[in-house]
């Protein structure tokens, strides 16, 4: 294959993964069960609470899956630009808000969601449609805290390289809705949560900070995470006061697994990263590759992971340079982190791709993609990037210094100059990231 053919092939594999976790289809598969519960309990209405990057297509599919005689009302809360052309009944309010840093629009939407949940009763079915990004979007500061204080803590943790479960542990303990507190607001109404997982291990308490799941973490855990990243003297003073009040028992902790509010809540994972990588593996196989998907739990510093992926690709490439060997495809899933030290633009996927490109510079026959399944990589309009052995030499020929871009965390602008960004626009889904390495035999 030519270089262009390799890049198109790897992009086709990535797109197959995204199609497999299309949220509307995943919700539609579950609607017969939702209707069974509604009818068995002789309920009188369905209240929709849909939040996350996939909130619009999930809500649209759910509403379309209901008979017209069932009364519905609800709220859809998603990231700016993610509603697209979805149209909802007048009884469903639609909000767009900030991600990954929460904003006032998210706070207003969260207040409306809590109000709606609190208005449910034993004859209401609360249908929660949860997807990645929900933690930042569904932002309601705990009593005594401000949005600016929550924004500051979120920003510090993101820049520190904290893992998503660590970030969400802190978020839950400065929130008035996360960590099972949405389930508490809706109690005693029966509820079903259809969940698109964007976290390693599909942990219900981590996805969107677990608003309808028991929270195993504590105020002490949140404080320990701030200490781990040396943030105790950087977070707002009122946040520390709040966390210390929780630690000492002055403020009640988030609901735990024995709390009665969870007795009538059913949490169902409807799509995840494993489903996406399995589809990618099948597409690679159809394209003639020996395809393997070693892991869906990739995490850690993006540059470190890039080095590991590159070492495996280079070693495999050497073994394949024997007549009769078949080309291979490695497919990984997970979510890396970046410790931000520069002032550039980029996300974990473009940084991972640039670090990988540096390792395989000059090697013909290795093509690599790192992309976010939601179509956005950090605060950029790219999903990620595609690189090969010509990426670094070609960039240097244009006067670009890869090391300079890496040092400034400016991978987005590097790939903007080389033309290797993946621009999909919002995909409507979110099941973490996918990395694909094509390794050609002679």
ChimeraX attribute file (.defattr): number of C-alpha atoms within 10 A of each C-alpha:
attribute: neighborCount
match mode: 1-to-1
recipient: residues
	/A:1	9
	/A:2	8
	/A:3	16
	/A:4	8
	/A:5	10
	/A:6	20
	/A:7	19
	/A:8	13
	/A:9	18
	/A:10	24
	/A:11	19
	/A:12	16
	/A:13	24
	/A:14	27
	/A:15	18
	/A:16	20
	/A:17	25
	/A:18	27
	/A:19	17
	/A:20	20
	/A:21	25
	/A:22	21
	/A:23	28
	/A:24	20
	/A:25	17
	/A:26	20
	/A:27	24
	/A:28	20
	/A:29	14
	/A:30	15
	/A:31	18
	/A:32	13
	/A:33	12
	/A:34	22
	/A:35	17
	/A:36	11
	/A:37	16
	/A:38	20
	/A:39	11
	/A:40	8
	/A:41	14
	/A:42	12
	/A:43	17
	/A:44	15
	/A:45	18
	/A:46	23
	/A:47	22
	/A:48	24
	/A:49	26
	/A:50	29
	/A:51	32
	/A:52	30
	/A:53	30
	/A:54	31
	/A:55	31
	/A:56	31
	/A:57	26
	/A:58	30
	/A:59	30
	/A:60	20
	/A:61	18
	/A:62	23
	/A:63	20
	/A:64	13
	/A:65	17
	/A:66	17
	/A:67	9
	/A:68	9
	/A:69	7
	/A:70	13
	/A:71	13
	/A:72	19
	/A:73	17
	/A:74	24
	/A:75	25
	/A:76	26
	/A:77	29
	/A:78	30
	/A:79	24
	/A:80	15
	/A:81	12
	/A:82	22
	/A:83	21
	/A:84	11
	/A:85	9
	/A:86	10
	/A:87	13
	/A:88	17
	/A:89	11
	/A:90	10
	/A:91	12
	/A:92	17
	/A:93	17
	/A:94	19
	/A:95	21
	/A:96	20
	/A:97	25
	/A:98	19
	/A:99	21
	/A:100	18
	/A:101	19
	/A:102	23
	/A:103	20
	/A:104	15
	/A:105	16
	/A:106	26
	/A:107	20
	/A:108	15
	/A:109	25
	/A:110	24
	/A:111	16
	/A:112	17
	/A:113	26
	/A:114	20
	/A:115	13
	/A:116	19
	/A:117	24
	/A:118	17
	/A:119	14
	/A:120	21
	/A:121	17
	/A:122	15
	/A:123	16
	/A:124	24
	/A:125	27
	/A:126	27
	/A:127	22
	/A:128	29
	/A:129	27
	/A:130	31
	/A:131	28
	/A:132	27
	/A:133	24
	/A:134	28
	/A:135	30
	/A:136	27
	/A:137	31
	/A:138	32
	/A:139	31
	/A:140	28
	/A:141	23
	/A:142	19
	/A:143	10
	/A:144	10
	/A:145	18
	/A:146	14
	/A:147	17
	/A:148	14
	/A:149	17
	/A:150	25
	/A:151	17
	/A:152	16
	/A:153	22
	/A:154	21
	/A:155	15
	/A:156	17
	/A:157	23
	/A:158	18
	/A:159	13
	/A:160	19
	/A:161	19
	/A:162	22
	/A:163	17
	/A:164	21
	/A:165	17
	/A:166	18
	/A:167	22
	/A:168	26
	/A:169	25
	/A:170	26
	/A:171	27
	/A:172	31
	/A:173	27
	/A:174	28
	/A:175	21
	/A:176	24
	/A:177	29
	/A:178	33
	/A:179	34
	/A:180	25
	/A:181	23
	/A:182	23
	/A:183	31
	/A:184	23
	/A:185	21
	/A:186	26
	/A:187	23
	/A:188	20
	/A:189	22
	/A:190	25
	/A:191	28
	/A:192	19
	/A:193	23
	/A:194	24
	/A:195	25
	/A:196	32
	/A:197	27
	/A:198	27
	/A:199	25
	/A:200	22
	/A:201	15
	/A:202	18
	/A:203	15
	/A:204	21
	/A:205	23
	/A:206	28
	/A:207	28
	/A:208	31
	/A:209	31
	/A:210	25
	/A:211	29
	/A:212	31
	/A:213	28
	/A:214	22
	/A:215	23
	/A:216	14
	/A:217	20
	/A:218	20
	/A:219	24
	/A:220	15
	/A:221	17
	/A:222	23
	/A:223	19
	/A:224	16
	/A:225	18
	/A:226	23
	/A:227	12
	/A:228	12
	/A:229	13
	/A:230	12
	/A:231	17
	/A:232	16
	/A:233	10
	/A:234	12
	/A:235	19
	/A:236	16
	/A:237	11
	/A:238	13
	/A:239	21
	/A:240	17
	/A:241	13
	/A:242	19
	/A:243	22
	/A:244	17
	/A:245	14
	/A:246	19
	/A:247	18
	/A:248	11
	/A:249	11
	/A:250	11
	/A:251	13
	/A:252	11
	/A:253	16
	/A:254	24
	/A:255	23
	/A:256	17
	/A:257	13
	/A:258	9
	/A:259	12
	/A:260	13
	/A:261	24
	/A:262	22
	/A:263	14
	/A:264	13
	/A:265	23
	/A:266	15
	/A:267	16
	/A:268	16
	/A:269	15
	/A:270	20
	/A:271	25
	/A:272	23
	/A:273	30
	/A:274	23
	/A:275	17
	/A:276	26
	/A:277	31
	/A:278	18
	/A:279	21
	/A:280	31
	/A:281	26
	/A:282	17
	/A:283	21
	/A:284	26
	/A:285	16
	/A:286	12
	/A:287	14
	/A:288	12
	/A:289	20
	/A:290	17
	/A:291	22
	/A:292	18
	/A:293	17
	/A:294	12
	/A:295	13
	/A:296	23
	/A:297	16
	/A:298	18
	/A:299	16
	/A:300	16
	/A:301	19
	/A:302	25
	/A:303	22
	/A:304	16
	/A:305	18
	/A:306	24
	/A:307	18
	/A:308	12
	/A:309	20
	/A:310	21
	/A:311	15
	/A:312	13
	/A:313	25
	/A:314	17
	/A:315	10
	/A:316	17
	/A:317	22
	/A:318	11
	/A:319	11
	/A:320	18
	/A:321	15
	/A:322	11
	/A:323	8
	/A:324	9
	/A:325	12
	/A:326	15
	/A:327	19
	/A:328	22
	/A:329	25
	/A:330	24
	/A:331	25
	/A:332	24
	/A:333	26
	/A:334	22
	/A:335	25
	/A:336	25
	/A:337	24
	/A:338	23
	/A:339	16
	/A:340	17
	/A:341	12
	/A:342	12
	/A:343	10
	/A:344	17
	/A:345	18
	/A:346	27
	/A:347	27
	/A:348	27
	/A:349	33
	/A:350	35
	/A:351	30
	/A:352	29
	/A:353	26
	/A:354	30
	/A:355	23
	/A:356	29
	/A:357	27
	/A:358	21
	/A:359	19
	/A:360	24
	/A:361	17
	/A:362	16
	/A:363	14
	/A:364	14
	/A:365	23
	/A:366	27
	/A:367	27
	/A:368	28
	/A:369	28
	/A:370	30
	/A:371	30
	/A:372	31
	/A:373	28
	/A:374	24
	/A:375	23
	/A:376	22
	/A:377	25
	/A:378	19
	/A:379	13
	/A:380	14
	/A:381	17
	/A:382	26
	/A:383	26
	/A:384	34
	/A:385	27
	/A:386	28
	/A:387	28
	/A:388	27
	/A:389	21
	/A:390	19
	/A:391	22
	/A:392	22
	/A:393	16
	/A:394	14
	/A:395	16
	/A:396	11
	/A:397	9
	/A:398	11
	/A:399	9
	/A:400	16
	/A:401	13
	/A:402	21
	/A:403	13
	/A:404	12
	/A:405	21
	/A:406	22
	/A:407	14
	/A:408	15
	/A:409	24
	/A:410	22
	/A:411	30
	/A:412	29
	/A:413	16
	/A:414	25
	/A:415	26
	/A:416	13
	/A:417	13
	/A:418	15
	/A:419	12
	/A:420	19
	/A:421	23
	/A:422	23
	/A:423	16
	/A:424	16
	/A:425	14
	/A:426	22
	/A:427	20
	/A:428	25
	/A:429	32
	/A:430	29
	/A:431	29
	/A:432	22
	/A:433	28
	/A:434	26
	/A:435	27
	/A:436	26
	/A:437	24
	/A:438	26
	/A:439	25
	/A:440	21
	/A:441	20
	/A:442	13
